[in-house]
Amino acid sequence: MASVWSPVVAREMRLTCCKASGYLEFCTREILPRIPLDVKSKLPDDMQESVLQTLSIQALGQGTEIQLGLAVNSKKATLSVKRRLACEQVIYFSQAYQCLSGCDVVSHGCAKKLLLFIFWKFLEAKAAAYYYHGLVTEKGSEPACHASAVCCFLAASEILGESKKACLSFCLSPPVTRAPPMWGVMKHLSQKIPEIAFKKSQMYGYLLKEEEKVMQSLPELPDFQLSLIPEEFELPEMEAGSFARKPDPFAY
């Protein structure tokens, strides 16, 4: 099983991710621009615009990860659907990484640890994307398709190893945290990817020698339009008299 939650709970968590993204997007669009510069300069690092934007994108990436977990557990979800979700997840975490990596606040503290977390999740997503891209490519009948699929499986296995190192870097970055247990879709893929990479390289290893052009460059992942967007959020209308002074119940 790729998910520790029921489908209903997982869907609710995906919607929660979209809501969280919407709240953060609202903050950067409507609230921060209204704060005076002298006040804004005193805000903590995790309240800076770049950090809030990064967290908004990260929420969508993790919502997509939940979607992928649902797809892996569903008998109706095709390999193409799983590949698409994994590729979308790569795009979200890539955007989040780019949004934060060029900021001054990333040199220390929570922002630095957040960047390491996003890089770790990006590598996990990329490993999953190459794995499912390999499974889809393998459906082709040409020898080049099988050779390309093996390249994808080997790349997925290598990137998965890099993601484990990235996880360790994240955990050791102050404040030091314990390594989280494998969960969700990566608990499933952390075992599946090395197994398939070894099995398929044994089956089609001879093709890699024949298809030298395939080995010269790693197949590109397909580009997809992103599915999840921040949920629209607006502050509720303020009721008349909300700030009216209430009578003191102890006054005589």
C-alpha positions as CSV (number, residue, x, y, z in Angstrom):
1,M,0.0,0.0,0.0
2,A,1.3,3.4,-0.9
3,S,-0.8,5.3,1.6
4,V,-1.4,4.9,5.3
5,W,-4.7,6.8,5.1
6,S,-8.1,5.9,3.7
7,P,-9.0,7.5,0.3
8,V,-11.5,9.8,2.1
9,V,-8.8,11.1,4.5
10,A,-6.2,11.4,1.7
11,R,-8.6,13.5,-0.4
12,E,-9.3,15.7,2.6
13,M,-5.6,16.2,3.1
14,R,-5.1,17.1,-0.6
15,L,-7.9,19.7,-0.2
16,T,-6.2,21.0,2.9
17,C,-3.0,21.5,1.0
18,C,-4.8,23.6,-1.6
19,K,-6.4,25.6,1.2
20,A,-3.0,26.2,2.9
21,S,-1.6,27.3,-0.5
22,G,-4.4,29.7,-0.9
23,Y,-4.0,31.3,2.5
24,L,-0.3,31.8,1.9
25,E,-0.9,33.1,-1.6
26,F,-3.4,35.6,-0.1
27,C,-0.8,36.8,2.4
28,T,1.8,37.5,-0.3
29,R,-0.8,39.2,-2.6
30,E,-2.9,41.2,-0.2
31,I,-1.3,41.5,3.2
32,L,2.4,41.9,2.8
33,P,2.1,44.8,0.3
34,R,0.1,46.7,2.9
35,I,2.7,46.5,5.6
36,P,5.0,49.5,5.9
37,L,8.6,48.9,4.9
38,D,10.0,49.7,8.3
39,V,7.7,47.1,9.8
40,K,8.2,44.6,7.1
41,S,12.0,44.7,7.5
42,K,11.6,43.6,11.1
43,L,9.5,40.5,10.3
44,P,11.2,37.1,11.0
45,D,12.7,35.2,8.1
46,D,9.8,32.8,7.8
47,M,7.5,35.7,7.2
48,Q,9.4,37.1,4.2
49,E,7.6,37.1,0.8
50,S,9.9,34.6,-0.8
51,V,9.5,32.1,2.0
52,L,5.7,32.4,2.0
53,Q,5.6,32.0,-1.8
54,T,7.8,28.9,-1.5
55,L,5.5,27.4,1.2
56,S,2.5,28.0,-1.0
57,I,4.1,26.1,-3.9
58,Q,5.4,23.4,-1.6
59,A,1.8,22.8,-0.3
60,L,0.7,22.1,-3.9
61,G,3.6,19.7,-4.4
62,Q,2.7,17.7,-1.3
63,G,-0.9,17.7,-2.3
64,T,0.2,16.2,-5.6
65,E,2.2,13.6,-3.7
66,I,-1.0,12.6,-1.9
67,Q,-2.8,12.3,-5.2
68,L,0.0,10.0,-6.5
69,G,-0.5,7.8,-3.4
70,L,-4.2,7.6,-4.2
71,A,-3.4,6.7,-7.8
72,V,-0.9,4.0,-6.8
73,N,-3.5,2.4,-4.5
74,S,-6.2,2.6,-7.2
75,K,-6.7,-0.3,-9.7
76,K,-8.3,2.1,-12.1
77,A,-5.4,4.5,-12.3
78,T,-3.2,4.0,-15.4
79,L,0.6,4.2,-15.6
80,S,0.2,7.4,-17.6
81,V,-1.8,9.0,-14.8
82,K,0.8,8.0,-12.2
83,R,3.6,9.3,-14.5
84,R,1.7,12.6,-14.9
85,L,1.3,13.1,-11.2
86,A,4.9,12.3,-10.5
87,C,6.1,14.7,-13.2
88,E,3.8,17.4,-11.8
89,Q,5.3,16.9,-8.4
90,V,8.8,17.4,-9.9
91,I,7.6,20.8,-11.4
92,Y,6.1,22.0,-8.1
93,F,9.2,21.2,-6.0
94,S,11.5,22.6,-8.7
95,Q,9.5,25.9,-8.7
96,A,9.6,26.0,-4.9
97,Y,13.4,25.4,-4.9
98,Q,14.0,28.2,-7.5
99,C,11.7,30.6,-5.6
100,L,13.7,30.2,-2.3
101,S,17.3,29.4,-3.5
102,G,18.1,33.0,-4.6
103,C,17.0,34.7,-1.4
104,D,19.3,36.1,1.3
105,V,17.4,34.4,4.1
106,V,18.3,31.0,2.9
107,S,21.8,31.2,4.2
108,H,20.7,30.4,7.8
109,G,18.0,29.2,10.1
110,C,14.6,27.8,9.2
111,A,14.8,29.0,5.6
112,K,18.0,27.0,5.0
113,K,16.4,23.9,6.4
114,L,13.3,24.4,4.3
115,L,15.4,24.6,1.2
116,L,17.1,21.3,2.1
117,F,13.7,19.7,2.7
118,I,12.4,20.9,-0.7
119,F,15.5,19.6,-2.5
120,W,15.0,16.2,-0.8
121,K,11.3,16.1,-1.9
122,F,12.3,17.2,-5.4
123,L,14.7,14.3,-5.7
124,E,12.1,11.8,-4.4
125,A,9.6,13.1,-7.0
126,K,12.2,12.9,-9.8
127,A,13.0,9.3,-8.9
128,A,9.2,8.5,-9.0
129,A,8.8,10.3,-12.3
130,Y,11.6,8.4,-14.0
131,Y,10.3,5.1,-12.6
132,Y,6.8,5.6,-14.1
133,H,8.2,7.1,-17.3
134,G,10.2,3.9,-17.7
135,L,7.2,1.8,-17.2
136,V,5.2,3.7,-19.8
137,T,8.2,3.7,-22.3
138,E,8.7,0.0,-21.8
139,K,5.2,-0.6,-23.4
140,G,6.7,0.3,-26.8
141,S,7.6,-2.5,-29.2
142,E,10.9,-1.2,-30.5
143,P,14.2,-2.2,-28.9
144,A,15.0,1.5,-28.4
145,C,12.0,1.7,-26.2
146,H,13.2,-1.0,-23.9
147,A,16.7,0.5,-23.8
148,S,15.3,3.9,-23.0
149,A,13.1,2.3,-20.2
150,V,16.2,0.7,-18.6
151,C,17.9,4.1,-18.6
152,C,14.9,5.5,-16.8
153,F,14.9,2.7,-14.2
154,L,18.6,3.1,-13.6
155,A,18.3,6.9,-13.3
156,A,15.4,6.5,-10.9
157,S,17.5,4.1,-8.7
158,E,20.5,6.5,-8.7
159,I,18.3,9.6,-7.9
160,L,16.6,7.6,-5.1
161,G,20.0,7.1,-3.6
162,E,20.7,10.9,-3.9
163,S,17.4,11.6,-2.2
164,K,18.4,9.6,0.8
165,K,21.6,11.7,1.1
166,A,19.5,14.8,0.8
167,C,17.2,13.6,3.6
168,L,20.3,13.1,5.8
169,S,21.5,16.6,5.0
170,F,18.1,18.0,5.9
171,C,18.0,16.1,9.2
172,L,21.5,17.3,10.2
173,S,20.9,20.9,9.4
174,P,20.1,23.0,12.5
175,P,17.8,22.5,14.3
176,V,18.8,18.8,14.1
177,T,15.8,16.4,13.5
178,R,15.3,12.7,13.3
179,A,15.1,11.0,10.0
180,P,11.4,10.5,9.3
181,P,10.2,7.0,8.5
182,M,9.3,6.2,4.9
183,W,5.6,6.8,4.2
184,G,3.1,7.3,1.4
185,V,4.1,6.5,-2.2
186,M,7.9,6.6,-1.4
187,K,7.5,3.7,1.1
188,H,6.3,1.7,-1.9
189,L,8.8,3.0,-4.4
190,S,11.9,2.8,-2.2
191,Q,11.6,-1.0,-2.5
192,K,10.2,-1.2,-6.0
193,I,12.6,1.1,-7.8
194,P,15.9,-0.8,-7.0
195,E,14.1,-4.1,-7.7
196,I,12.9,-3.1,-11.1
197,A,16.1,-1.4,-12.0
198,F,18.1,-4.5,-11.3
199,K,15.6,-6.9,-13.0
200,K,15.2,-4.8,-16.2
201,S,18.9,-4.1,-16.5
202,Q,19.5,-7.9,-16.4
203,M,16.7,-8.5,-19.0
204,Y,17.6,-5.7,-21.5
205,G,21.3,-5.0,-20.6
206,Y,22.4,-6.2,-24.0
207,L,20.3,-3.5,-25.7
208,L,22.2,-0.8,-23.9
209,K,25.3,-1.8,-25.8
210,E,23.5,-1.8,-29.1
211,E,21.6,1.4,-28.5
212,E,24.6,3.6,-27.8
213,K,22.7,6.8,-28.6
214,V,20.1,6.1,-25.9
215,M,22.9,5.8,-23.3
216,Q,24.4,9.1,-24.3
217,S,21.6,11.2,-22.8
218,L,18.9,10.5,-20.2
219,P,15.4,10.7,-21.7
220,E,13.6,13.9,-20.9
221,L,10.6,13.8,-18.6
222,P,7.3,14.9,-20.3
223,D,6.0,18.3,-19.4
224,F,2.4,18.5,-18.1
225,Q,0.1,21.3,-17.2
226,L,-0.2,21.5,-13.4
227,S,-3.5,20.2,-11.9
228,L,-3.5,21.8,-8.4
229,I,-3.9,25.5,-7.8
230,P,-4.2,27.5,-4.6
231,E,-7.8,27.6,-3.4
232,E,-9.2,31.1,-3.6
233,F,-9.4,32.9,-0.3
234,E,-10.8,36.3,0.7
235,L,-11.2,37.7,4.2
236,P,-14.8,37.6,5.4
237,E,-16.8,40.8,5.5
238,M,-16.5,42.6,8.8
239,E,-19.7,42.8,10.7
240,A,-20.9,46.3,11.7
241,G,-20.1,47.0,15.3
242,S,-17.5,44.2,15.6
243,F,-15.1,46.6,17.3
244,A,-17.8,48.4,19.3
245,R,-17.0,48.6,23.0
246,K,-18.9,46.1,24.9
247,P,-20.5,47.0,28.3
248,D,-18.5,46.0,31.3
249,P,-20.6,43.3,33.1
250,F,-19.0,44.3,36.4
251,A,-19.7,48.0,36.2
252,Y,-22.3,49.3,38.6
